[in-house]
Amino acid sequence: MSAAESVFPQLEALLPHVQKPIQYVGGELNSTVKPWESADVRWALMYPDAYEVGLPNQGVMILYEVLNEREGVLAERTYSVWPDLEELMREHNVPQFTVDSHRPVGAFDVFGLSFSTELGYTNMLTALDLAGIPLESKDRTVDHPIVLAGGHAAFNPEPIADFIDAAIIGDGEQAVLDMTEIIRQWKAEGRPGGREEVLLRLAKTGSVYIPGFYDVEYLPDGRIGRVVPNRSGVPWRVSKHTVMDLDEWPYPKQPLVPLAETVHERMSVEIFRGCTRGCRFCQAGMITRPVRERSITGIGEMVEKGLKATGFEEVGLLSLSSADHTEIADIAKGLADRYEEDKIGLSLPSTRVDAFNVDLANELTRNGRRSGLTFAPEGGSERMRKVINKMVSEEDLIRTVSTAYGNGWRQVKLYFMCGLPTETDEDVLQIADMAMNVIAEGRKVSGQNDIRCTVSIGGFVPKPHTPFQWAPQLSAEETDERLRKLRDKIRGDKKYGRSIGFRYHDGKPGIVEGLLSRGDRRLGAVIRAVYEDGGRFDGWREHFSYDRWMACAEKTLPEVGVDVAWYTTRERTYEEVLPWDHLDSGLDKDWLWEDWQDALDETEVDDCRWTPCFDCGVCPQMDTHIQIGPTGKKLLPLTVKK
């Protein structure tokens, strides 16, 4: 393939006519442009959302850097274009382009998309179409890129099986390098056997899933009979990738600094991966097991290099439950000490009620601003928290917020879910009682009346590879009705109601997310119909159309004998073959089922990080183990800056 020409001259003429043209220009601090001819294998990486959401995405940023560090490999980024530019690009025949050097996405060897949510699927189809890549994998030739899905939603890529050539489940760092070598070798040999051959070589590794190499057989009642490889040498199950030593992968070393405003303006360091708290609704916690901590010195070095490379004034310490790092107190104090002069703020995404302490909170806010604290009790009643295995009592919560309000915080945000398995109206109404108790306690300990508490509620969506993968989902109407009752109870309270903010999503986006998260290949027709009807940016409230999704589902699903309710509000049984059963997250299905039964019995299970093993299956099967400190080292052998 000859050098792919930059489409910038054609694009530039369109930019004065669109909103926020700067997001399409590229040239960010720390971005990389390599000469096209210098590479044998070329990747276009996409986070299928707008620049402002996509640029800060850690996953894409890490892979971009890992690939570009390699000799003979090049990676560039592309993001979803807003409808105003899409229309002009179609009119003037400008293809989907990378922001780094404005090359057409169709000219690359691999087009890799990272899905953290299923609501990005229509944006993928827009990008494929703009790139001139056939929407369905079966129509592509040897000259089209390999379309690859990754990210959390790729743990069930079946709804997009028609559109992708391959999926990688789990950690991407080593996986993309292994894949690059296979493609490089195939290209060096003169691309023998065409597209089929390179996909077969990837499939035979046992760790790249090629949906086209599997046939799905259905039972008369619509359930899956079995999933069978249709080529020899293709594994029955594909396993996930796990990077064990995070210190070996200190990425991103040179984080990208955005040109346009983005959702997170900070430098982020992932301090550990995985979680063993065992919250039954949490897909991220289940699929990223085992726990792997970055060492305290590794974190210190990453922060030091990242701040030098970016000039950011805030550092986010990321993980699923950052206060659980065995050395979090030393990390927070060490960083606060080191950057006291520079006024560098520290943040944890959200804090577990039982892991919060004022010393930690004070270190985090010592150099930055003292904004609100966010806690996630998830369930409104004690009973619900047992069902979901979120072991936090109301006393814990009140004690924690009391400490926070007593130490000068004024604002607390509480996050809950509505529509959890076995939930009743009463469970949800108890959220109001909890919020009122929080305000009452805050006023008491602070002696002030300007205490605020915001209650934020998300609809529960059952996810693959969790104990709740068998659970029925609450319908949109029932969710809305339950939340209406809660809102009325909060607003109707004269004493505390005014101090409680109430934010919630209606139940409709959750139904579409639920449809896609537990769906199978028959949903490809629905996704395509929604895209063809103009569906874009489904994760954005102002662009999302529930009616469009339902209309397209009603048009396509009856032909295959199922409907939206069949995928969402129906409970599954133990015997049923789930669409993702042939994708191995390391978790034992029987263990997940037992945990689902424990949930129905309201039985809690401890965190296996500190207690005996519960045989979830990850460690022996993946030949891994939980990695935790303490290392006994203090953060910074580095001197405090003078």
N, C-alpha and C positions, 0 to 999 in steps of 0.2 A: 504494500500500500504506500503510495507516495505521501509526502508530507501533507498533513491536513492543513488546509489554508485557514487562517483566522477569518471569522465572519464579522470582525469588528467594524470594518468600513460600512457594511450594510446595516449593522445593528445601531451604529452611532446615529444614523439619520432618524432612527425611530425613537431614540431616548428622550428627546425634548417633548414627546407627546405622551409620556407615561408618568405615573406617580413614582416617586423615589428612584429615579434612574440610577443613582449611585450604587444601588445594590447589584447592578449587573456589570459593573466596570472592572472589578477585580483589583489586583495590585495591593492587597492588604499587607500590613507589616507581617513578616515571617511567612508569607506565601512563597511557593516555589514554582518557578517555571524552568523546565529543562528543555533542551533542544529536542524536537520530535525525533530526529535521526539518531539521537544518543541512546534510544531505548529499543529493546526487542519486545517488551511487553508493556502495554499502556492501559492504565485504568482510568475510567471516569467514575468518580464517587459522588453519590447523591444522597442527601437527606431530603426526602420528598415533601418539603414544605418551603415556605417563604424563607428568604435569606435571613431575616431577623430571628427566626426560630432555628434554622438549619446551621448557621455559621457556628454558634457556640456548642453544637453537639459534640460531646467528647469522643464518641465512637468514630465518627467520620474524621475528626481532627487527628486522632491517633493513627488510623490506617493510612491517612494521607502522608503522615510523616514517616511511618514504618516503611511504606513502599518507596517514597522518594529518596530515602537514605540508601537504597540498594542500587548498585551499579546496574545499568542496563534496564532499569524500570522507571516508569514515569507515572505519576498520579495527578489528576486535576479534579477540581470540584465543580459540581453543577447543582443548582437549587431550582425549585419550582418557580416558574414565572407567573406573575399575576395575570388575571384575565385580560387586562388592558394591553399588556405586551403580547400575550398569546395571540390575540386577534390580529395585531399588526404583523407579527412574525408569519402567521399563515398567509396574510395578504401579500407580503413581500418575499415569501419563500426563504425566510431565515430559519435555519434548523435550531433545535435545542443545542446550546453551546456551553462550554465550561467557562467559569469566570476567570480562570487563571490565564489562559491565552486565547479564549474565544474560539476554540476549535470545535467542530461539530462532534457531538457525542457519538454519532454513528461511526466515526472513524477509529474509535478505540477498540481494544481487544476485549475488554471486560467493562460492563456497565453495572457497577455494584450499588445497590440501594439498601440503606439502613432503615428498617421500620421499627420505631419504638411503639407505634400504635397502628392498628388496622385501618384507621381513618385516612391513611395516606395512599391507599390503593388506587383511587381514581387519579391522584396526581402522578402516579407512576405511568398510567396509561397515557395521560397527556404528554408526558416527557417522551415516552416511546414513540408516540405518533409524530410529535414535533421533530424527533430525531430521524424520522424516516425508517424506523425499525418496525417490522411487522408486529402487531400487538400480540399475536399468538406464536409461541415458540416453534410450532410445527411448520410455520411459513417462512422461517428464517434460513438464510444460506450461510455458507462458510465465511462470507464477507461481513456478516453482521456481528456485533459484539455478543459475547456471552452475557446474558442478563441474569444477575446474581442477587438473591435477597439475603439479608442478614439482619441482626437486631432481634429484640425480644419477640416481635410478632412472627419472626421466621421459625419459631418453634412449632407453629402450625401454619406452614405455607400453602396448605391445600386449597384454600379459596382462590389463590393466585397461581395455582399449578399450571394453568393454560398459558400464562403470560411470562413465567420465568423459566430459564433454562436450568438453574441450579440454586440451591440454598445452602448456606453454612449456618449450623446452629452452634451457639456458644461463643467463646472468645475468638476474636478475629485476627489477633496479631500474628500468630504463627501460621494460622490457616491461610491467610492471603499470600504469605510467602511460599508456602507449599504449593498452592494453586498456581502461582506465578511460574514456578519451576516446571510444572507439568506443561503449561501452555508454551513456555519458552522452548522446551524440548520438542514439542509437536511442531512448532513453527520452524525450528531449525531443520527438522527433517523434511520440510516442504509441505506441511499440513496434510499428511496422509490420512485417507479415510474421511476427510472433511469434518464437519461439525460433529457428526455422530461419534467419530473416533476420539476427539478430544474430550467430549462429555463422558464417554465410556472410561477413559483413563482416569478422569476425576472421580467417577462413581466407584471405580475399583479400589480407591484408597480407603473406602468405608467411612469417609468422613465428609464427603460432599454429597448432598442429596440431589439427584436428578429426577424430578417428578415424571418426566416423559418415559423413564425406564420402569415405571410401576403401573400396573393396571388395578383399578378398583372394581371389585364385584359387589353388587348390592343385593340385599334380600328383598322379597316381595313387599315387605312393610316399609321399605325406604332406608332401613339401617344398612351399615356396611357389612358385607359377608366376610371379605378379606381383601388385603392389599398384597399383590404378588409381583415380584420382579419379572419383567418380560424380556430380559437379556441374560445370558449366562455371565457369571462373574460379578453380578450386581448384588450387593448384600441385602438380606431380608430386613435388617435394621441399620439405620445410620446413626452414628454416635456423635455426641457433642464434643466440642473442643474446650479444654480447660488449660489456661496458662497458670502454672503453679507458682513460679517465683516472680512476683510483681516487681521486685527490685531489679530484675533483669530487663524489665520493660518500662523504663522511666519516662513514659510519653504522656502528653506531648511535652517535648523539651522546649519547643519554640511555639507556644500557643499563638493562634491567629488573633490579630487585633482587628475588629470589624471596622469598616468604613462608615456604614450606616448604623443607626441605632439598632440594638438587638435586645433580646429578652434578658440576657445575663451579661452585665458589663463587669466581669471579674475574671481572675485567673483561677482555674480549678485544679485541684489535685485529688485523685482518687486514693483514699487512704486505706481502704480494703475492699475486696470483692466478696460477694456471697453474704449469706445471713442464715443463722440457725435459730432465730426466734420462733420460726414455725407458724407464723400467722397464716391461717388456712386460705385466705383470699388472695395472698400475695404471690403472684407469679414470679416476680423478680427474685424474691427471696428463695423460692423453690428451685428455679432453673439455674441460679448462679452458685449453688452449693458446690464445693465446700467453701468455708471461710478461708480467705487468704489475705493476711495483713501485709501492708507495706511497712518496712522497718522505719523506726523513728528517724534514723539518719537518712534513709532514702527519701522520706517526706521532706526533711529539712533541705536536702540538696535540690529537690524538684522545685520547692518554693523559691529558693534563692535564684536558681537559673531562670525560672519562669518570670519572676518579677523583673529581673534584669532585661529579659528579652521583650517584655511587653509594656512596662510602665503602668500596669494596673494598680489600683489602690485598695483592692479587696481580694482576699484569697478564700475560695470556697473549699472546705474540707469535705469531699464527697464520698458517700457510700450509702448503703440502704439504711444504716443506723449508726451514724458516725460516732455517737457517744459510746458505742460498744467497743471501740478500738481499745485494746488492753492498756495502751499507754496514752490515752487521749489527754489526760491531765497534763502530762509532761509535754506533749506536743503543743497544746494550746498555750501553756505558760512559756515554753521555749520560744515559740513564734512571736508571742506578744512581747516578750523581753527583747528579742532580736530586732523587731521592727518598731519599737516604741517611738524612736526619733522620727521615723518616716511616716508615722500615723497610718500604717497599713492595717485595715480592718480584717477580721476573720469571721467566717460564717459557717454554720452547720445547716444543711438544708432543713431538717426538722429534727426535733429532739424527742426521744422517748420519755414519757413521763417519769418512769422509774430510773432513767439514767441521768436525769437532770440534776445538777447541783449548782449552787450559786457561785462557787469558786470557778467552775468551768465557765459559767455564763459571764462572770466578770472578766475573765481572761479574754473571752471572745469579743467583748465590747470595749476592752480597755482603750484601744487605739481608734476604734471606729465609732459609729453612731449606735445608740441604744434603741434599736427599733423594736417591734413586737416580737414575742416568742410564739412559736407554733408547736402545738402538741397534737398528737393524733390518737385519741382514745378509740376511734373507729366505730365502736358500738355504744349505743346510748345507755343500755342497761347492763348491769352486772351479768345477767344471764347471757346477753348477746356476746359479751366479751369472752365468756367461757366457750361459746359456740365457735367463735373465730380464733380462739387461742391467743387473744391479746390480753395477757395477764396483768391488767392494771385495774386497781380498785378505785372507787370514787374517792376514798380517803386519800389514796396516793395522789390523785389528781389535785384534790383540794389543798393537800399539804404542799405540793409543788408550786401551784399558782400562788398560794399564800406567801411562800418564800419569795417568789418573783415580785409580787406586788409590794411586799414588805421591803424589798431591796431597790425600789425605785422604778420598776417597770410599770407601765400604765395600760399596756395593750397585750392581750393574749388571744391567739387564734386557735380554735379547736376544730379539728377535722373529723368528720364522721361519714359513715356510709349508710345508705338507705337501700332496702331490698335484699338484705342478707338472708341466707337460708334460715328458716323457722321464725323469722322476725314477725312481730305483730305491731299494730298501731301503738300499743302501750310501750313497747321497747323504744320506739322512735320518739314518743312524747316525753320520755324520760330525758331526752337530750335537753329539752327546755329546762327541766328541773336542775340538771347539772349546770347549765349555763347560769341560771339564777343563783345557785349556790356559790358559783365562782365569783360572780359580781358581789354578792353579799360578803364573802370572805375578803375580797379585794378592798371593799370600802372599809371593812373593819380594821384590817391590818395597816392600811395606808392612811386612814383617817381622811381620805379624799373621796369626793363623789364623781370625779371625772374618770373613773375606771371603765375600760371598754373590754368587751369580749365579743369576738366575731365567731359565729358558728358557720362553718363551711361544710356543705354536704354534697357528696358525689353519689351517683347511682352505682350499685354493685353490679359488676359484670363478671360472671364465672369465666375463669381462664383455664386453658389446657395446662397439664402438668401440675395441677394443684389438687388438694383434696376436694375442692368445690367444683371440679370439672364435671361432676355428675349432677350438680344442683340445678333446680329450676330457677329461671330468672323471673323477677317480678315484672309484670307488664308495665308499659309506660303509663297507662291510666291509673293503675293502683299506686305506682310510685308518686305520681303527681298528687293524688288524693291524700296520701299519707303525709306528704310534705306540706300540703295546704293546711292540714290539721295542726301540724307542728308550728307553722308560721302564725296561725291564728292564736295558738296558745302563747307564743312569745309576745306577739303584738298586744294581746289582750291583758298582759300583766302591767299594772300601773306602776309598780314599785321598781321593777328591774328592766322591763321590756325595752325602754329607750336606750339602755346601755348595751343592748345585745344586737350586734349586726347579724344579719341572716343572709347567707349566700347559698344558692343551690342551683343545680342544673336540672332542667326538667328531664323526665324519663326517656325522651325520644332518642337522643344521640346514643344512650346506653343500649337501647334495643338494637340499633344498627351495629354498634361495636360488638354486642353479644352475638349477633348473627354472623359477623365476620370472624370473631375470635374462636368460635367452636364449629365453624362451618367446614364443608368439604368441597370437593371439586365442582359440585353442581352449582356453587355460587358464582363461578366464573362468569356465567351468562348474566347474572344479576349485576355484577360489578361493571361488566362491559356495557350493559344497557344504561346504567346510571351515568357512566362516562359519556356515552353517545348522546344522552339527553342533556348534557351540560354540567354534570356533577363535577365539582372541583373543590379543593380545600375543605373537605368534610369536617376537619378538626376545628374549623372556625365557625362560630355561631352564626355570623351573618351570611355565610355561604352554604351552610348545611341545610339540606331540605329532606325532612323525614318523609314527606308525602312522595317525593320523587323516588326514594328508596323503596317505599312500600308499593308504589305503582309498578316499578320495574320488577319487584319480587313477584307481585301478583301476575305479571305478564309471563314470567319465565319459569317459575317453580312448579306450577301445576303439571306441566309436561313431565316432570320427573317424580310427581306424586308426593311432594313435601311442601311445607309452607313456612312462613317466618316463625310461627309459634313452635313448630316442630324443632327448630334450631335453638329457640331462646327459652320459652317458658316450660319446656318439657323436661322432666327429670329422667336421667339415664340410669340404666341398671348395670350391675356388675358384669353381666355377660356381654354387653354391647362392645363391639369393636369401635374404638374412637378414631376419628380421622387421623390423629397424630400418633397412634400407638406404635407405628413403625419408626418413629423418630425418638431416639433414646436420650432423655435428659439425665440419665443416671439414676433417676428415682424409680424405686420398685413400685409397680402398679398396685400390688397387694398392700404395700405400706400406705400408699395414698388412700386406698379404699378403707383400710382400718381407721385412718385418721378422719375420714369422712363419717364413719360410724361413730367415732368418738365425739365428733362435732354434734351429731344428732343426739347423743347422750349427754351433751354439755360437759364433756371431760377435757380438762386441760392437759397439755403435754409440756414438759420442761424444755429449756433450751439445751440442745445436746452439746453445746460448746463447753458447758461446765459440768455436765452430768453424764452418766453412762450413755452409750450409743443406743439409738432406737431402731437401728437397721433400716434407714431410709434407702440404703442401697448405693448411695453416691460413692462413698470412700472406697469400698472394695472393688466396685465395678469399674470405676475410673482409675483405679490404682492410685488414689490420691489420699490426702488426709487433711484434717483441719490444721491450719497453720496460724498459731497465735503467739504473741510475745509472752512475757516481756523479754526484751533483748537485754535489759539491764543497762542500756546506754541512755544517756541524756540526749536531748535533741541536739544541742548544738555544740559540737566541739569547735564550731566556728566562733570567732570572737564577736562580741556585740559591736555593732558599727559605731565608730567614733564620729 
